[in-house]
């Protein structure tokens, strides 16, 4: 029969608790750093997307102007 809870169970000593606390702290620091890196990456991606959208709009506008010019040169309205 297994021992009841608390009976003959290995006791956690203070060094194990300190190791766990230190490990938890390092994990939280790593998570915070990852979150900061992801935030930076998100900002960069948004800036790149905005730049690409701006180029697309400028390109579409330029193509529209080219179409208007070529049509007017040919006498097409």
N, C-alpha and C positions, 0 to 999 in steps of 0.2 A: 504494500500500500504506500503511495507517495506521501511525503510529509505534508501536513496542512500548511497553509500559507503562513509564513513567518517562522515555522518550525524548521530547524536545521537548514534554513536558507542561508546562502552565503551573504555575509554582511558587506555592504559597500563601504569601503574605507574612504577616508577623506582625500587620498591621492587619486582614487578613481573618480570621485566627484569633481575634483579640480581638473582632471584631464578631460572629463566630459564638458565642463563649463568652458574650458579653453577651446576645445574642439567646436562647440556650439558658437563661440565668439568668432572663430575663424570662418565658420560657415556663413554666419551673418555678414561678416566683412566681405566675403567672396560674393554673396548675393547682392550686396549693395554696390560693389564694383561692377558686377554684370549688369545691374539695372542702369547704372550711370553710362556704361558703354553702349547699351541698347538705346538709351535716350539720345546719345550723341549720334549713333548710326541712324536713328529715325530722323533726326534733324537734317543730317546730310542727305538722306534719301529724299526727303521732302524738298530740299533745295534743288537737288538734281532734277526731280520731277517737274518742279516749277520752271526750271530753266528749259527743259525739253518742251514743256507745254508752250512756253514763250516762243521758242524757235518754231514750233509747229504753227502757231498762230501767225507769226511773221512770214513763214513760208507760204501759208495759205493766202495771206494777204498779198504777198508778192506775186503769187501765181494768178490771183484774181486780177491784179493790175496788168500783168503780162497778157492775160486773155482779153481784157478790155482794149489794150493797145493794139494787139494783133487784129482784133475784130474791127476796130475803128480804122486801122490802116487799110483793111480790105473793104471798108464801106459797109460792114455788117453791124447791125445794132442789136 
